[in-house]
Amino acid sequence: LRAAERAGQQLRNEISDRTAETNEELQALEAQRARARDDAAVWRGLVIEEQDRNRDLQEQITAVDRDRHEARRAEAAKGRECDRLRSRLDIAERSLNASDGAHDGGDGHA
């Protein structure tokens, strides 16, 4: 009977020791989980900040591209206007030269 009591006590002690070890391991895992959760929150914040920066940069790129496109369109329109005015000037000069030639008697000398 004493041997059985000793064996029982020994089992209770082992169970108590293992329970204490398990509780320590559980606490360590809970602390590790809390650190991982905190780290994840920090990383999540950093990712969101980076996404915001990327979005801002993309918007800036889009605005620059739009402005560049508008500048090219305006430049092309000015080029067309210059061509139109040159054409009118050429016509006016030819008309003036033709009328000068008609007033000079048609020989081109004054």
C-alpha positions in Angstrom: 0.0 0.0 0.0 2.8 2.3 0.8 4.4 1.6 -2.5 1.2 2.4 -4.3 0.9 5.7 -2.3 4.5 6.5 -3.2 3.8 5.8 -6.8 0.7 7.8 -6.7 2.5 10.7 -5.1 5.3 10.4 -7.6 2.7 10.6 -10.5 1.0 13.6 -8.9 4.4 15.3 -8.6 5.2 14.5 -12.3 1.8 15.8 -13.3 2.4 18.9 -11.3 5.8 19.4 -12.8 4.5 18.9 -16.3 1.6 21.2 -15.7 4.0 23.9 -14.5 6.2 23.3 -17.6 3.2 23.4 -19.8 1.9 26.6 -18.2 5.4 28.2 -18.7 5.4 27.1 -22.3 1.9 28.4 -22.7 2.8 31.8 -21.3 5.9 31.9 -23.5 3.7 31.1 -26.6 1.1 33.7 -25.5 3.9 36.3 -25.2 5.3 35.3 -28.6 1.8 35.5 -30.1 1.3 39.0 -28.6 4.7 40.1 -30.0 3.8 38.7 -33.4 0.4 40.4 -33.3 2.1 43.7 -32.4 4.7 43.3 -35.1 2.0 42.5 -37.6 0.1 45.7 -36.6 3.3 47.7 -37.1 4.0 46.0 -40.5 0.4 46.5 -41.6 0.7 50.2 -40.7 4.0 50.5 -42.7 2.4 48.7 -45.7 -0.6 51.1 -45.6 1.8 54.1 -45.4 3.7 52.8 -48.4 0.5 52.2 -50.3 -0.5 55.8 -49.6 2.9 57.1 -50.8 2.6 54.9 -53.9 -0.9 56.2 -54.6 0.3 59.8 -54.2 3.2 59.2 -56.5 0.9 57.6 -59.0 -1.4 60.5 -58.9 1.5 62.9 -59.4 2.7 60.9 -62.4 -0.8 60.9 -63.8 -1.0 64.7 -63.4 2.4 65.2 -65.0 1.4 63.0 -67.9 -1.8 64.9 -68.3 0.0 68.2 -68.2 2.6 67.0 -70.7 -0.2 65.8 -73.0 -2.0 69.2 -72.7 1.3 71.0 -73.4 1.9 68.9 -76.6 -1.6 69.6 -77.7 -1.2 73.3 -77.1 2.2 73.3 -78.9 0.6 71.4 -81.9 -2.3 73.9 -81.9 0.2 76.8 -81.9 2.2 75.1 -84.7 -1.0 74.8 -86.8 -1.9 78.5 -86.1 1.7 79.5 -87.2 1.3 77.4 -90.4 -2.1 79.1 -91.0 -0.7 82.6 -90.5 2.4 81.8 -92.7 0.1 80.6 -95.4 -2.0 83.8 -95.1 1.2 85.9 -95.2 2.4 84.1 -98.3 -0.9 84.7 -100.0 -0.8 88.4 -98.9 2.8 88.8 -100.1 1.9 87.2 -103.5 -1.1 89.4 -103.8 0.9 92.4 -103.0 3.7 91.4 -105.4 1.1 90.8 -108.1 -0.5 94.2 -107.5 2.9 95.9 -107.5 3.7 94.2 -110.8 0.4 95.3 -112.3 1.1 99.0 -111.2 4.6 98.9 -112.7 3.4 98.0 -116.1 3.9 94.4 -115.8 7.6 94.4 -116.3 8.5 94.3 -112.6 10.5 97.6 -112.7 9.3 100.7 -111.0 
